[in-house]
Structure formats: C-alpha cells, structure tokens
Amino acid sequence: MNPRAVIALLIGGLIFLAVVLPVAWIINTQDWGVAMIFPAPFIVYGLMKVARRLEEWARAG
C-alpha cells in the first residue's frame, strides 16, 4: 500500500472522529441537540469533500 494512502486514511479517520463524535454527543446529550440534525447533511457533505481531496492527494504520489 502506498505510504500516502496510509497517511490519507489516518488523517481522514482523525477528521471523521473529530467531527462526528462531538456532533453525535451533542445530539444525544443536549436538549437543543435535536437542532444539530439539520446541519448534519452539510457535515456529511463536507466530510465527503475532504475524503475526495485526500484520495486525490494519495493518488498523486
């Protein structure tokens, strides 16, 4: 496996955890957390864009 692919996978995993875990925690524990469901599609879209950029970077090497 390409070293850039491994780095991209690790970075993507860290970004995913750094974004999804707090959002899920807020939705689960806060009274107003239900409102976080509305920006969730935009958060997922942003994560997809990050994944595509990381894939492009990994394939460029």
C-alpha positions as CSV (number, residue, x, y, z in Angstrom):
1,M,0.0,0.0,0.0
2,N,1.2,3.5,-0.9
3,P,2.5,5.4,2.1
4,R,0.5,8.5,1.0
5,A,-2.7,6.3,1.1
6,V,-1.9,5.2,4.6
7,I,-1.4,8.8,5.7
8,A,-4.6,10.0,3.9
9,L,-6.5,7.2,5.6
10,L,-5.2,8.1,9.1
11,I,-5.9,11.8,8.5
12,G,-9.4,11.1,7.2
13,G,-10.1,8.9,10.2
14,L,-9.0,11.5,12.6
15,I,-11.0,14.2,10.9
16,F,-14.1,12.0,10.9
17,L,-13.7,11.2,14.6
18,A,-13.1,14.9,15.4
19,V,-16.3,16.0,13.6
20,V,-18.7,13.1,14.1
21,L,-18.2,12.3,17.7
22,P,-18.9,15.8,19.1
23,V,-21.9,16.2,16.8
24,A,-23.3,12.8,17.9
25,W,-22.6,13.6,21.6
26,I,-24.4,17.0,21.3
27,I,-27.4,15.3,19.6
28,N,-27.5,12.7,22.3
29,T,-27.0,14.7,25.4
30,Q,-28.2,18.3,24.9
31,D,-31.8,19.3,24.9
32,W,-31.2,21.6,21.9
33,G,-29.1,18.8,20.2
34,V,-32.0,17.8,18.0
35,A,-31.4,21.0,16.1
36,M,-28.0,19.6,15.1
37,I,-29.8,17.1,12.9
38,F,-30.5,19.9,10.4
39,P,-26.8,20.7,9.6
40,A,-25.9,17.0,9.6
41,P,-26.3,16.6,5.8
42,F,-23.9,19.6,5.3
43,I,-21.4,18.0,7.7
44,V,-21.6,14.7,5.8
45,Y,-21.1,16.5,2.5
46,G,-18.1,18.3,3.9
47,L,-16.6,15.0,5.1
48,M,-17.2,13.6,1.6
49,K,-15.3,16.5,0.0
50,V,-12.4,16.1,2.5
51,A,-12.3,12.4,1.6
52,R,-12.2,13.1,-2.1
53,R,-9.4,15.6,-1.7
54,L,-7.4,13.2,0.4
55,E,-7.9,10.5,-2.2
56,E,-6.7,12.8,-4.9
57,W,-3.6,13.7,-2.8
58,A,-2.9,10.0,-2.2
59,R,-3.2,9.1,-5.9
60,A,-1.0,12.0,-7.0
61,G,2.0,10.5,-5.3
